[in-house]
Amino acid sequence: MSAHRGVSIRAIAAVALSLVGILGCRPAVRHAVRETRIGPAPDSASGWAVSDDGLHVACRAREGARLRVFHDGVAGPLYDEIPGRQAVLSSDGKHLAYLARRGEAWFLVVDGSPRPAYRPVVGVPLTTSEGASRSAYVALKGSGMAMVVDGAADRVYDSISDDALFSPDARRLAYVARRGDARVVVLDGVEGPTWDAVGSGSLLFSPDGKRFACAGRRGSHWYVAVDGVVGEACDGVRASTLYFSPHSSHWAYACSRGGAD
């Protein structure tokens, strides 16, 4: 991947739209494609992260036996280890956070400033709020795992999933943890109902951040819990359809009962 791949994709889309006009579906529209050089890309670059607008990028690159992160072509400090899937850009691309190790010490690096950190679970991505004002990652602690939120480790579980989620206002955090065969959703540090399984990708905050929903399974039935209240049993729940209204007052989801959706 190069620093200009996002620009190339936009150029292809512009040509396709122009062809639609040429074929008579609608009047042809002129499209101007502007390419911006963000910065140099090291030959050993990997682990790319791209901002939502496609104008900012981050990657890690090896220099001898060590690694550093580049943010829009600007090199960060060298570390002995920077796990993959860890560099996180804010949606506007102005803030960058990642975990890194130097010697035996781990650090959470936010906008170039290192902070002491626990040893992370490799493969579970770092989660940040918008603007990187808050952070959460899964760390090894004793014989289990703990979610580290803003530098403080929560209780230890057998395992923790990789779908931690901050609310839109960054005040709340939810994640799924396992203790034995039971799964729980931990919301603001408090355990919710116990489940046999929690729907992948079903954690959802309302737009105002005050309400929360998730889908979970008990036995052969699935349920949706909103603000801690468990709803009626379903044969299945489409987690991707969980939805809060723009004003956060209503919620909806698609489920199946008796073979019918």
C-alpha positions as CSV (number, residue, x, y, z in Angstrom):
1,M,0.0,0.0,0.0
2,S,1.3,3.5,-0.8
3,A,0.5,6.8,0.8
4,H,-1.6,7.7,-2.2
5,R,-3.8,4.5,-2.5
6,G,-6.9,6.4,-1.1
7,V,-6.4,9.1,-3.7
8,S,-6.3,6.5,-6.5
9,I,-9.5,4.9,-5.3
10,R,-11.3,8.2,-5.4
11,A,-10.0,8.8,-9.0
12,I,-11.4,5.5,-10.1
13,A,-14.8,6.3,-8.6
14,A,-14.8,9.7,-10.4
15,V,-14.2,8.1,-13.7
16,A,-17.0,5.5,-13.1
17,L,-19.5,8.3,-12.4
18,S,-18.5,10.1,-15.5
19,L,-19.1,6.9,-17.6
20,V,-22.6,6.6,-16.2
21,G,-23.3,10.1,-17.6
22,I,-21.8,9.2,-21.0
23,L,-24.0,6.1,-21.2
24,G,-27.1,8.3,-20.9
25,C,-28.2,7.4,-17.4
26,R,-27.7,11.1,-16.4
27,P,-25.8,14.1,-17.6
28,A,-22.1,13.7,-17.6
29,V,-20.4,15.4,-14.7
30,R,-16.8,16.7,-14.7
31,H,-14.7,15.5,-11.8
32,A,-11.4,17.0,-10.7
33,V,-9.0,14.7,-8.9
34,R,-6.4,16.3,-6.7
35,E,-3.5,14.4,-5.4
36,T,-1.7,15.4,-2.2
37,R,1.7,14.1,-1.2
38,I,1.5,13.3,2.4
39,G,5.0,12.3,3.0
40,P,7.7,9.7,2.4
41,A,6.9,6.0,2.9
42,P,9.8,3.9,4.1
43,D,10.5,0.8,2.1
44,S,9.9,-1.4,5.2
45,A,6.5,0.3,6.0
46,S,3.7,-2.0,7.3
47,G,0.7,-1.8,9.6
48,W,-0.9,1.1,7.8
49,A,-3.6,3.2,9.4
50,V,-5.6,5.8,7.4
51,S,-7.8,8.6,8.7
52,D,-11.5,8.7,7.7
53,D,-10.9,11.5,5.1
54,G,-7.9,9.7,3.6
55,L,-5.6,12.6,4.1
56,H,-3.5,11.3,7.0
57,V,-1.6,8.0,7.4
58,A,0.5,6.2,9.9
59,C,2.7,3.2,9.5
60,R,5.5,1.4,11.3
61,A,8.9,0.8,9.8
62,R,11.9,-1.3,10.8
63,E,15.4,0.3,11.1
64,G,17.9,-2.5,11.8
65,A,16.5,-4.4,14.8
66,R,14.2,-1.7,16.0
67,L,11.0,-0.1,14.9
68,R,9.4,3.4,14.7
69,V,6.1,4.8,13.7
70,F,5.7,7.4,11.0
71,H,2.7,9.9,11.1
72,D,2.2,11.7,7.8
73,G,5.9,11.1,7.0
74,V,7.2,12.4,10.4
75,A,9.3,9.8,12.2
76,G,8.6,8.9,15.8
77,P,11.1,7.5,18.4
78,L,12.7,4.1,18.0
79,Y,11.3,1.1,20.0
80,D,12.3,-2.6,20.3
81,E,8.7,-3.7,19.6
82,I,5.6,-2.2,18.2
83,P,2.8,-4.9,17.9
84,G,0.8,-5.0,14.7
85,R,-2.8,-3.6,14.6
86,Q,-1.9,-1.2,17.3
87,A,-1.5,2.2,15.6
88,V,-4.8,4.1,15.9
89,L,-5.5,7.4,14.2
90,S,-8.3,9.7,15.2
91,S,-11.0,10.2,12.5
92,D,-9.5,13.6,11.5
93,G,-6.0,12.1,11.4
94,K,-4.6,14.7,13.8
95,H,-4.0,12.3,16.8
96,L,-2.1,9.0,16.9
97,A,-1.8,6.4,19.6
98,Y,0.0,3.0,19.8
99,L,1.7,0.6,22.2
100,A,5.4,0.0,22.1
101,R,8.2,-1.7,24.1
102,R,11.7,-0.5,24.9
103,G,13.7,-3.0,26.8
104,E,11.4,-4.6,29.4
105,A,9.1,-1.6,29.7
106,W,5.9,-1.0,27.7
107,F,4.5,2.4,26.8
108,L,1.3,3.8,25.5
109,V,2.5,6.5,23.0
110,V,-0.1,9.3,22.4
111,D,0.9,12.0,19.9
112,G,4.5,11.1,20.4
113,S,4.5,11.2,24.2
114,P,5.1,7.8,26.0
115,R,3.2,6.8,29.1
116,P,4.0,3.7,31.2
117,A,1.8,0.8,30.2
118,Y,1.1,-2.9,31.0
119,R,2.3,-5.7,28.6
120,P,-0.5,-5.9,26.0
121,V,-2.1,-9.0,24.5
122,V,-0.6,-9.1,21.1
123,G,-3.3,-9.3,18.4
124,V,-6.0,-7.4,20.4
125,P,-6.1,-3.8,19.0
126,L,-5.8,-0.6,21.1
127,T,-9.1,1.3,21.4
128,T,-9.2,5.1,21.7
129,S,-11.9,7.6,22.0
130,E,-12.2,10.4,19.3
131,G,-9.2,12.7,19.6
132,A,-7.4,10.0,21.5
133,S,-8.3,11.6,24.8
134,R,-9.0,8.2,26.3
135,S,-7.6,4.8,25.7
136,A,-8.3,1.1,26.4
137,Y,-6.3,-2.1,25.7
138,V,-6.2,-5.7,26.9
139,A,-3.1,-6.5,29.0
140,L,-1.7,-9.7,30.5
141,K,-2.1,-9.7,34.3
142,G,-1.3,-12.7,36.4
143,S,-2.8,-15.8,34.7
144,G,-5.5,-13.8,33.0
145,M,-6.3,-10.6,31.1
146,A,-7.4,-7.2,32.2
147,M,-8.8,-4.2,30.4
148,V,-6.5,-1.2,31.0
149,V,-8.6,2.0,30.8
150,D,-6.8,5.3,30.9
151,G,-3.8,3.6,32.5
152,A,-5.7,1.7,35.2
153,A,-6.2,-2.0,35.1
154,D,-9.7,-3.4,35.6
155,R,-10.5,-6.8,37.1
156,V,-8.9,-9.9,35.7
157,Y,-10.8,-12.3,33.4
158,D,-9.9,-15.6,31.6
159,S,-10.1,-13.7,28.3
160,I,-11.4,-10.4,26.9
161,S,-12.6,-9.9,23.3
162,D,-11.3,-7.4,20.8
163,D,-14.4,-5.3,20.4
164,A,-14.1,-2.7,23.2
165,L,-16.2,0.4,22.4
166,F,-16.2,4.0,23.7
167,S,-19.4,5.9,23.7
168,P,-19.6,8.9,21.2
169,D,-19.0,11.3,24.0
170,A,-16.0,9.2,25.3
171,R,-17.5,9.1,28.8
172,R,-18.3,5.4,28.8
173,L,-16.7,2.1,27.8
174,A,-18.1,-1.4,27.1
175,Y,-16.3,-4.7,26.4
176,V,-17.0,-8.4,26.5
177,A,-15.1,-10.7,28.9
178,R,-15.1,-14.4,29.7
179,R,-14.9,-16.1,33.0
180,G,-15.1,-19.9,32.6
181,D,-17.9,-20.6,30.2
182,A,-19.8,-17.4,31.0
183,R,-19.6,-14.2,29.0
184,V,-20.4,-10.8,30.5
185,V,-20.6,-7.3,29.0
186,V,-18.7,-4.9,31.3
187,L,-20.1,-1.4,31.0
188,D,-18.4,1.4,32.9
189,G,-16.6,-1.2,35.0
190,V,-19.8,-2.9,36.1
191,E,-20.7,-6.5,34.9
192,G,-24.0,-6.9,33.2
193,P,-26.2,-10.0,32.7
194,T,-24.4,-13.4,32.1
195,W,-24.5,-14.9,28.6
196,D,-23.4,-18.1,26.9
197,A,-22.3,-15.9,24.0
198,V,-22.4,-12.2,23.1
199,G,-23.2,-11.3,19.5
200,S,-20.1,-10.2,17.6
201,G,-20.3,-6.5,16.8
202,S,-23.5,-6.1,18.8
203,L,-22.2,-3.6,21.4
204,L,-23.9,-0.3,20.7
205,F,-24.2,3.1,22.4
206,S,-26.9,5.6,21.6
207,P,-25.9,8.8,19.8
208,D,-26.0,10.7,23.1
209,G,-24.0,8.0,24.9
210,K,-26.5,7.6,27.6
211,R,-28.1,4.3,26.5
212,F,-26.5,0.9,25.6
213,A,-27.6,-2.2,23.9
214,C,-26.1,-5.6,23.1
215,A,-27.3,-9.1,21.9
216,G,-26.6,-12.2,23.8
217,R,-27.4,-15.9,23.7
218,R,-28.6,-18.2,26.5
219,G,-29.0,-21.8,25.6
220,S,-30.6,-21.9,22.1
221,H,-32.3,-18.5,22.3
222,W,-31.0,-15.0,21.6
223,Y,-32.0,-11.8,23.4
224,V,-31.4,-8.1,23.2
225,A,-30.6,-6.2,26.4
226,V,-31.1,-2.4,26.4
227,D,-29.9,-0.4,29.4
228,G,-29.6,-3.7,31.3
229,V,-33.2,-4.9,30.7
230,V,-33.3,-8.2,28.8
231,G,-36.0,-8.4,26.1
232,E,-38.0,-11.4,24.7
233,A,-36.5,-14.6,23.5
234,C,-35.7,-15.0,19.7
235,D,-34.4,-17.8,17.6
236,G,-31.8,-15.4,16.2
237,V,-30.9,-11.7,16.3
238,R,-29.2,-9.8,13.5
239,A,-26.6,-7.9,15.5
240,S,-25.9,-5.5,12.6
241,T,-29.5,-4.2,12.7
242,L,-29.3,-2.9,16.3
243,Y,-30.2,0.7,16.0
244,F,-30.9,3.8,18.2
245,S,-32.8,6.7,16.8
246,P,-30.9,10.0,16.3
247,H,-32.4,11.4,19.5
248,S,-31.6,8.2,21.4
249,S,-35.2,7.8,22.5
250,H,-36.1,4.7,20.4
251,W,-34.3,1.5,19.5
252,A,-35.0,-1.3,17.0
253,Y,-33.5,-4.6,15.7
254,A,-34.3,-7.5,13.4
255,C,-34.8,-11.0,14.8
256,S,-36.4,-14.3,13.9
257,R,-39.0,-16.4,15.7
258,G,-40.4,-19.7,14.6
259,G,-38.6,-19.5,11.3
260,A,-39.9,-16.1,10.3
261,D,-38.0,-12.8,10.5
